[in-house]
Amino acid sequence: MNPPTLTRRKFVGQLSITAAALAFARRGIAADTAPSTTTAAGRKLGVALVGLGSYATGQLVPALLQTQNCHVAGVVTGSPEKGKKWASDYGFSEKSVYGYDTMARMADNPEIDIVYVVTPNALHSEHVIAAAQAGKHVISEKPFTATVAQAEAAMAACAKAKVRLSIGYRLHFDPYHQTLIKMAKDPAVGGFKKGSGNFSFTMGRKVWRAEKALAGGGPIMDLGVYLIQGACMAAGGVAPIAVTAHEGPKTRPDMFTDVEETMIFQLEFPNGLIFDGSTSYQQNGNEIRAESAGGKEFIHIRPAFGYDGLRGETQAGPLSFKLPVKQQALQMDDFAACVRANLPSRVPGEMGLRDMKIIEAIYAAASSGKRVEIKA
């Protein structure tokens, strides 16, 4: 097969606002089926961050400063003093600083168009619903929620409020993973039939991600969702039909009291792809591989899931891409295009719900020791 070709110029061009709108139009999605919006096409869209932890501070704000069509317009925080400092640092009014219990007041703030929820997993649904009820379009950081039921409730609230919903799946905007997506659909490859991946790190001390009440689960929620995403990319965008799984031994039972430390799973896809994944908070790994029958065509990305520094190769040789801006900048600009054009996100709530169903099936399989079919 011919080597994948995705030049820097072509990749950036694909993610421009105009190209994004045209891409959705080519899918046959009529603009008049989308909720109406009063967003002016000539101004940057205001984004309010809900939760000011390390991801919002270290990744989203720097990315927002790189976007062409968004800007920081407000925050939701439990610390009014922190909120005031953000207002001062990023040039928005202190009137755009909200508490978690005052999010409803955003309905009266025309400066905020999009709300990005970056709180712990188990709080996502609550905050997505609050943002939707305030009439704001919403991005929920991954995983979408902590349960399928929460995801369905959040989606229903967005549908009722007629606002757009997107999931923070930044790797859909990364050229290495876009190459994976393209190869999976390339007739010359004939479909990937074997895949594997590992995403793990060693957790030095117990944080909220190791508490079920906040995280919803262990590394399968935090890191495994990237493997699930990659597996679905390798399958051409379809969902798996069944899973087997088992929980690895706990080497730190003092830290992982009510969540798994390690999870090993196998996903079965309708096209014959079998994907083996593992994720852990007490190991190290960062890669994904997919190959055709016989292994003639393949893609191997390692490291695969970071914010930058990704590397990859195919049967044609090494892949080398360098993004001009952060993955999250492309992600948020793309969502801004969707909001302006009244079009669905390429990483919509339905995708987040799909992944929550897969995660719940993985837990069920690990608990029962049996193969579990995944409901559509």
C-alpha positions, 0 to 999 in steps of 0.5 A: 500500500502507499504510505499514509500522507498527511502533511503539516499544511494539509492537516492544519487545513483540515482543521480550519473552521471552514473545512470543518463545517464543509466536512460535516455538510458532506456527512449529509447533516442538515443545519436546520436539524440543529438547535438555533444559536445566537452566536455571532460568527465574527467574534471569538466564542467565550469558554468558561472552565468548570474546575481549575485543576492541573488539566485546566491550568496546565493544558486547557488555558495554554491551548485556549491562548492558541485557538483562533476562535475561542477565548477564556471568558469565565470560570466555575470554582470553589475558590472565589479568590482563585476565580478573581485571579483568573479574571485578572490574569486572563482579562474577563470580568469578575462577574464571570466567576461562578461557584458550583452552586451558582452555575445557573446564573451563566444563563444571563451572561452572553460572554460565555458560549461554551462551558468546558467541564473539567471536574472529577469524573463522578461530577461531570454529569451534574455540571454538564446538566447545569451548563446545559440548563443555563443554555450553554454548549458543553464539552465534557472532559473524558471519561464522559461520566462515571456511569452509563446512567449519568451519561444518558442523563447528561445527553438528555439535558443537552438535547432538551436545552438544544445545546451542543455536546462534545467530549474532550477526545483530543487525540481525534485531532492528532495526526498520528491518530488520524493516520490510524483512522485513515488506515483503518478505512483504507481498502488496501489494508483490508481492515485491521484484524489484530490490535494491542495497547497499554497505557499505564503510569505509576501513581506515587500517592493516592489522589482522587483518581484512586477514589471510586466516589470521585473517579467512578473507577480506577485506571480503566476510567482514566487511561483505559478510555484512551485504549478504547478510543484507539481500538474503535479507531482501528476498527473503523469507528465501530463499537466492539460487540463483546469483551473479556477482562480480568483485574490484575493483582493489587500490589498497593492495596492501601492505595487502591482500596475500592478501585482496580490497580490494573485491568487487562481486557480483550475487545471483539469487533464485528469486523474480526478485529481482536484488541488486547488492552491493559492499563495500570496505576502501578506500571508504565506503558504508552503505546498502541498497535494495529495490523492487518491479517498477516501483519503486512500493513500495520501502524505502531504509535509509541508514545501514543497518548501524550499531549505532545512528543508522539512517535509512530511508524507504519510498514512504509516507514517512520511517521513524523508530525509536529502540531503547530498548536496544542491538540486541545486548541484544535479540539476547541476550535473544531467545536467552535466551528460546530457551534457556529455552523449548528453542526454536531461535534466529531466527538459527540456525546454519543461517542462518550456514551458508547465508551461508558457502555464499553467500560461498564462491560469491562467491569462486568466481565472482570467481575464475572470472569465471563465474556460479556456482550456489549449492548449498542 
